[in-house]
Amino acid sequence: ESAPLQDMYSRDWPRLRSFHIYGQRRTVSKPLIPYILMLARMPELRTLHLLFANPEGLPPQPIWPRGFSATYPWPKLEELTITHPHAEDELWPHLPPGLRYLSLRCWPRRSMVFANGLNPLSVLSRVNLGWHTPLLSTVEMRGIVSSCNTPNLTYLEIEYWADHADEDGLLERISRGFPALEVLQLHRYYRNADRLKESLVSYPCTSSRVCIHLYQNHILQDWIAYRLAPLKALRRLCMYYNCHADFPQIRRLHNWFFPMSRATNDVRILAINLGPSLEYVDLEYIDYFQLALKSFRVFHSKGSDPRGVSVECCEDRYIVTE
């Protein structure tokens, strides 16, 4: 709210190519001017990152409200980050074909909020900032992805509730809509443990070989790789490995650890199904009440056998901010 966005609207910014803003989303404005209008006078903008924390009790706010008369102002935009995206935002169908980077996520990321809530020493667990991290359903996220006419996209990051009845359609739309995709981040969560158990039992087989690997509350399904297999340029896949996010029983666990052997096997299965373009797989997970990341390097054999794949962990670190 302290950023002078309304003052910026009254001036032209003919040379501005990059604009980043971080902080809590505004809660009051008289009159309420949409962001699409406040940031309209930046015709040369290439990079726009709007990282807003969402105050509790308020729904996400669209950048371009439905029915609001405006002209899309950034024809040369190449990078866009929108936190807490709105499913009915008019911005999505107006994004330019030249867009290469799109991030639709929470801020802070929901996994970071969850990990810090487990840690009694964390600032987020001790200080109530009045923020919450609303997530879109799979159907809502699929609607956004389907609205984007951005075939040159090379980087995509999305964060959503994993509703299995609809997730096939979302992943398939990503594969068909963004053929040039090189980096994909999937941060997917289950609403509760009952939904997770239900999905394990009832999810229909969409591949000739669907393996569901379950280790305590760690889950990685290789049907995801099956749906993403058409992405022939994909070099890096990042996934949140602890899909539970809001399971109350996880808060009672004291001996939380990362199943390295199972994760390595899961990464290898992903690599086999995603093909020879894949170079890295990143797994975010909760390790002793902290969000951590393990990166795996993928090695493909020179022969014709697609199963000739090996992986090794090349990076292991805690994530301080997300």
Buried (B, 14 or more C-beta within 10 A) or exposed (E): EEEEBEEBBEEEBEEBEEBEEEEBBBEEEEEEEBBBBBBBBBBBBBBBBBBBBBBEEBEBBBBBBEEEEBEBBBEEBBBBBBBBBBBBBBBBEBBBEBBBBBBBBBBBBBBBBBBBBBBEEBEBBEEEEEBBBBBBBBBBBBBBBBBBEBBBBBBBBBBBBBBBEBBBBBBBBBBEBBEBBBBBBBBBBBBEBEBBEEBEEEBEEEBEEEEEBEBEBBBBBBBBBBBBBBBEEBBBBBBBBBBBBBBEEBEEBEEBEBBEEBBBBBBBBBBBBBBEBBBBBBBBBBBBBBBBBBBBBBEBEEEEEEEEBEBEBEEEEEBEEB
